[in-house]
Each structure stands twice: as structure tokens, then as C-alpha cells.
Amino acid sequence: MFDVQRYRSNDSGAQMQLTSELFKTSKVLTVSELTRSIRGTLETKFRAVWVQGEISNYKLHPSGHQYFTLKDARAQIACVIFRNTMPPLRQSLADGAQVQVYGQVSVFEVRGQYQLSVQILQPRGLGLLQAKFEALKRKLEAEGLFAVERKRPLPKFPRRIGIVTSPSGAAIRDILNVLKRRAPWFQILINPVRVQGSGAAAEIAVAIRELATPNEHWQPLDLIVVARGGGSMEDLWEFNEEIVARTIVDVSVPIVSAIGHEIDFTICDFVADLRAPTPSAAAELIVPDIVDLRRQIDACARGLGRELLNRVRDAQQRLDHARETLHRCLAHKIDSYKRGLLHIAAALQARSPARELMMRCNRLIELQRRLVASPVRAVQNAKQRFARIEGILRVLGPDATLRRGYSITTDDRGEVIRTVAVIHPRMKIRTRVNDGEFESDVAALVPRAKTHKAGA
């Protein structure tokens, strides 16, 4: 109240402005509402940021959360790492450590203080490397070097592989141990390089190109593994160089990236055709396990044996069925041929020469008998026919007609006159009666009187 009065006495214009704003603000906020509003403003404006400074007041809470203060010469900010937010750190945090953290600005409402919720923590000095990493990643991704459709497929059963790594590191030992156990038949070509330090990126790029180009010393490789053990971002930086990324894209041989541990990511991982979490995992991914192969081969052999056995059994059943069908067909054919043969034999028997000769002899004997008996029977038959005809003639012949008082008149040529139309005067005619013949001349024709019907 004292400050307000003093402020009014010193500046009347400010007094009027304060009075105006006082009447405009009609709602009185609670402490929780004001704190929540401030929290929303901070989280909306700042979101996630990178901050560097010195750790002080570090404390690991029994709940698993970690609390510390990040400070520099002029200011400080409270920080918290919630449990399960980050993977375990390689080195434990301690007061005085210079670090860089990445997190979201928020407000701890209970105490009314703002704090940084840390999501990434790394030693100080990596901020520039991280910026370079993100910039190169965005550039290569925009060019399509990370596209899935650009990735080359890995051979399922490679025979020759190349490895680009340090000859003295643990990565090459891990890879060789796994390959010896899983695929002892492999041909391995190692191109040793430095995997850390100035100029190592150029060596790695040259080594990849050398392995990808076959010559008189080695045949074409099926794939190449670029490997290195774990380390800090600075240790792995050579695999974030653009020259290595573009070399991996340019060569025609598929590339497997096996850099660091599972939590480590490099540009090499994004452009490679396959990213392996560790060198050992790369060896397991690129080759099939000989034990699994033998198991699969045994399973295939058993399956093939079953299939062959089934097919043999099916073929045997089909053969038995075909044999039965053939037997039935042959039996039917044989029966048909037998019936035909019997029919032919019967026909031959019916027309055998002996039987035919016997029939012809019998017929000849019959003909001879008939020939011997034929004249006598023929004479008898002729006599009988003659007597029958003679009897008919006696009844129906001309003489019998003459005896009944009829006569037969012929002309001078001996032709019988049947009508008066052929008679003319002075014509000589001959008349035959029962007891003789006489001739006469026609004097004249006597017209035939017409017969009138009664009552005409």
C-alpha cells in the first residue's frame, strides 16, 4: 500500500494507467491458476532446447529420478531426468561436470519454479557436432539418400564378404567369431583402416571403393560390412562425414553398417542398405546360422522323403489300378476273340469241304435218281395231260360243235368267216358240216331284218 501511494505521488500519468488496468482486470487468479498459465506459456514458447553448463547439487532419488542444477557464471536452472527417459549413461553424473542437455522447459507447480526436463545428456563440446550431424542428415535425406526404395537387397546366401574396420579393434574379433560359428565356409576379405581421428573418413571411403572394385587379387564380393565398436559421438564422428555417406551410396555392392552400440546412430547407418545394432549383430544378420540351415535341410529332406514316398505309393496304386484295368481289357479282348473264333469255326464247320462234298454227292445222287426216274414219270404225266386235253377237246372241239348241227364257213384262203362284212357277191366259200364239206358261190347279200323291241 505504501508503494502504491509513492508511485502515485511521483507520476500522475502512471497512476491513471495503473488505475485503468486495475479496472480492466476483473478476475482474481489463484496461485495455481497463475502458475499453470505461466507453465503453459513457457512450454508453448520454448518447447525443447539445448542448454550447456556445469552440474551442481546432483542427487539420485530412490524413485530413480535424477535431480541437479545446471549453472554458469550468471544464472542457474533446475533440471530433472525422469526414470526410463534416457538409457543408462556410460559414466555417472557428478557435481562439476560440464555437460550439454536437451529437454523441455516446464514448471514444477508445487514449488512455483521452472525447470528443464532432460531427455538427452552428453559431455560439453558435442553441441557443434550435433548441429553438423543434423544439418548433414537433413541435406542427405532431402537428396533421397535415405529412401527405402534406393536400398539394395542383401543376398540370402553370400559367399564372399568384405569388412572395413580396424584390424586391432574388438569389432573385427566379434564379427569373425560369429561368422566362424554360423558360416565357416565364408570367404572374408578385410581392408584395415583407421576408424577414429583426422583423415580416417577418407581412408574408410577409399577402403569401401577398393573392396567394391574386383581385380586380379579378389573376385567380386557379395556384400561389405563397415564396422566399429562403441564410443562417444566424437569417437564415431568419422562415420558421419559426407565422403563416407556418398561412397556407400555410389558403390554397387550392398553395404551393412555396424557402428557402435544399439543406441548409437551415424549417417553411415542411414545411407547403408542395412543397419545392424552391433558388429556381432551384423554378422548374425548377413549370414544364416549353419545349425538352422542344417535343421532346415533336414526338414526339407524329411519333407522330400515323405513327398517321394507318397508319390511312389500313389504311383504304385495307379500301377495296380492300371494293371487291373489292363487285365480286364485283355480278358475282354480274349473273350471277344474266342467268340469270334468259335463263330468262324462254326462257319467253317458249316461250310467245310467234306460236308460240302457230302452235300454235293447227295445232291448228285438225288439228281441221278430223279434223272433215271424222270422219263417214265414224264411219259406218264404227258399221257395223262394228253388224255385230259383230249377229253376237253372232245367236249369243246369243232367236231363236237359240228355234231350239234353247227357248221364252219371259210373263204377261199381257208380263213374262218365270222362276220358278213367280209362277204361279197360271187365269192367262193367252203362250208364244213358234221359229215363233210361243200363249196358254194355267194349270189347276193340278204339284209338282216331289224329287231324291234316290244312296244316300240
Salt bridges, closest charged atoms under 4 A:
ASP3 OD1 - ARG6 NH2 3.64
GLU43 OE2 - ARG39 NE 2.88
GLU109 OE1 - ARG36 NH2 4.00
GLU109 OE2 - ARG39 NH1 3.18
GLU143 OE2 - ARG246 NH2 2.90
GLU203 OE2 - ARG194 NE 2.91
GLU216 OE2 - HIS217 NE2 3.39
GLU242 OE2 - LYS139 NZ 3.18
GLU242 OE2 - ARG246 NE 2.75
ASP250 OD2 - ARG209 NH2 3.23
ASP264 OD1 - ARG90 NH2 3.32
ASP269 OD2 - ARG275 NE 3.72
ASP273 OD2 - ARG152 NH2 2.86
GLU284 OE2 - ARG181 NH2 3.97
ASP289 OD2 - ARG182 NH1 3.89
ASP292 OD1 - ARG295 NH1 2.60
GLU307 OE2 - ARG311 NE 3.03
ASP320 OD1 - ARG323 NH1 2.85
GLU356 OE2 - ARG360 NE 3.23
GLU366 OE2 - ARG369 NH2 2.15
GLU390 OE2 - ARG394 NH1 3.60
ASP399 OD1 - ARG432 NH2 2.83
ASP411 OD2 - ARG413 NH2 3.51
GLU415 OE1 - ARG413 NH2 3.87
GLU437 OE1 - ARG430 NH1 3.46
GLU439 OE2 - ARG430 NH2 2.14
ASP441 OD1 - LYS428 NZ 3.42
